[in-house]
Amino acid sequence: MLDQLMKLADGPLQEMLAGMNQNQSGASAEILKDTITSSLQKQVASGNISAIQEMFSGKETSPGDSVINNLQGDVSESLIEKLGISKEQAMGIAAAALPMIMNFFNKRVNDAPQDNNDIMSSVVSSLQGGQGNINAGDLLGSLLGGSGGGNGGMDLGGLMNMGKGLFK
């Protein structure tokens, strides 16, 4: 499910990377999404759900937030490995991308018709292997702004495959 949700942030990530003069921003955005998703999944698997809770809290996440600091090292290391960039570049990308992602979803949650806690609980429960409080289609519909949400990037096939597995 997190992979599907991260697809929503593809455009903003590409724009951010282009603004940072990163070559191959499309490939970098895909790697960045995968890296952030992997880091979040590792934290949830270890029982730490604070990053997911922050991501769907509906509250502004500052760049200096402890959740950002906890994710930044893992994301940076993965970017260095996958993109072959310097540590400084990787840290800069992670420092810009993580709060942007958190606040992208916080804004979506605030605009959704469901209660913030329902959405956050559903995402956390889903990542932990549960069913959540609302179904995945309803959740994505809420975050996309209803059917035909123009900012999407989701296809109906992706929605149908959601329940088949949360992790790659």
C-alpha positions in Angstrom: 0.0 0.0 0.0 2.8 2.4 0.8 4.2 1.9 -2.7 0.8 2.9 -4.1 0.6 6.0 -1.9 4.2 7.1 -2.8 3.1 7.1 -6.5 1.0 10.2 -5.6 4.2 12.1 -4.7 6.0 11.3 -8.0 5.4 14.7 -9.7 6.4 16.8 -6.6 9.6 14.7 -6.1 10.6 15.1 -9.8 10.1 18.9 -9.5 12.1 19.1 -6.3 15.0 17.1 -7.9 14.9 19.2 -11.0 15.1 22.3 -8.9 18.1 20.9 -7.2 19.8 20.4 -10.6 19.9 16.6 -10.2 20.6 14.8 -13.4 18.1 12.2 -14.5 15.5 13.5 -12.1 12.9 10.9 -13.3 15.2 8.0 -12.4 16.3 9.7 -9.2 12.7 10.3 -8.1 11.9 6.6 -8.6 14.9 5.6 -6.6 14.1 8.2 -4.0 10.5 6.9 -3.6 11.8 3.3 -3.4 14.4 4.3 -0.8 11.9 6.3 1.4 9.4 3.4 1.1 12.0 0.9 2.1 13.1 3.0 5.1 9.6 3.4 6.3 8.8 -0.3 5.9 11.9 -1.2 7.9 10.9 1.1 10.7 7.3 -0.3 10.8 8.7 -3.9 10.7 10.8 -3.1 13.8 7.8 -1.7 15.6 8.6 2.0 15.1 5.5 3.6 13.6 6.4 7.2 14.4 7.3 8.1 10.9 4.1 6.8 9.4 2.1 8.5 12.2 3.8 11.7 11.4 3.3 11.3 7.7 -0.5 11.0 8.1 -0.9 13.2 11.2 -2.1 16.2 9.3 0.4 18.4 11.1 3.3 20.3 9.6 6.6 18.4 9.8 9.6 20.6 10.2 12.9 19.7 8.6 14.5 19.3 12.0 11.9 16.9 13.3 13.2 13.7 15.0 11.3 11.6 12.5 13.2 13.2 9.6 16.5 12.8 11.4 15.8 9.1 12.0 15.1 8.4 8.3 17.7 10.7 6.8 20.8 8.5 7.4 19.2 5.4 5.9 17.8 7.3 2.9 21.1 9.0 2.3 23.1 5.8 2.4 20.7 4.1 -0.1 20.9 7.1 -2.4 24.7 7.0 -2.3 24.7 3.3 -3.2 22.0 3.5 -5.9 22.9 6.8 -7.6 26.6 6.9 -7.0 26.4 10.5 -5.7 28.4 12.1 -2.9 27.4 12.0 0.7 26.8 15.7 0.7 24.4 15.4 -2.3 22.6 12.5 -0.8 22.2 14.2 2.6 20.9 17.3 0.8 18.4 15.4 -1.2 17.2 13.4 1.8 17.0 16.6 3.9 14.8 18.2 1.2 12.7 15.2 0.2 11.7 13.8 3.6 9.9 16.9 5.0 8.4 17.5 1.5 7.0 13.9 1.4 5.7 14.1 5.0 4.0 17.4 4.4 2.6 16.3 1.0 0.7 13.5 2.7 -0.2 15.7 5.7 -1.9 18.1 3.3 -3.7 15.3 1.5 -4.9 13.9 4.9 -6.2 17.3 5.9 -8.1 17.6 2.6 -9.6 14.1 2.9 -13.2 13.5 4.0 -12.1 10.9 6.6 -10.8 11.7 10.0 -6.9 12.0 10.1 -6.7 9.3 12.8 -8.8 6.9 10.6 -6.4 7.4 7.7 -3.3 7.1 9.8 -4.6 4.0 11.6 -5.5 2.4 8.3 -2.1 2.9 6.8 -0.3 1.7 10.0 -2.5 -1.3 10.3 -2.1 -2.2 6.6 1.7 -2.0 6.9 1.6 -4.2 9.9 -0.5 -6.8 8.0 -4.0 -5.8 9.2 -7.0 -4.7 7.3 -7.2 -1.1 8.6 -10.3 0.9 9.4 -11.3 1.7 5.8 -10.6 -0.2 2.7 -7.6 0.7 0.5 -9.8 2.0 -2.4 -11.6 4.4 0.0 -8.3 5.6 1.4 -6.7 6.3 -2.0 -9.9 7.9 -3.2 -9.8 10.2 -0.2 -6.2 11.1 -0.8 -6.7 11.5 -4.5 -9.7 13.8 -3.9 -12.4 11.3 -5.0 -12.9 9.5 -8.3 -11.0 11.0 -11.2 -8.7 13.0 -8.9 -6.5 15.0 -11.4 -3.4 14.8 -9.3 -3.4 11.1 -9.1 -0.9 8.9 -11.0 -2.9 5.9 -9.9 -4.4 3.4 -12.2 -7.3 1.1 -11.5 -5.1 -1.9 -12.0 -2.9 -0.7 -9.2 -5.9 -0.4 -6.9 -7.0 -4.0 -7.7 -3.5 -5.3 -6.9 -3.1 -3.5 -3.6 -4.3 -6.3 -1.4 -1.9 -8.9 -3.0 1.1 -7.7 -1.1 2.4 -4.7 0.8 6.1 -5.3 0.3 8.2 -5.9 -2.8 
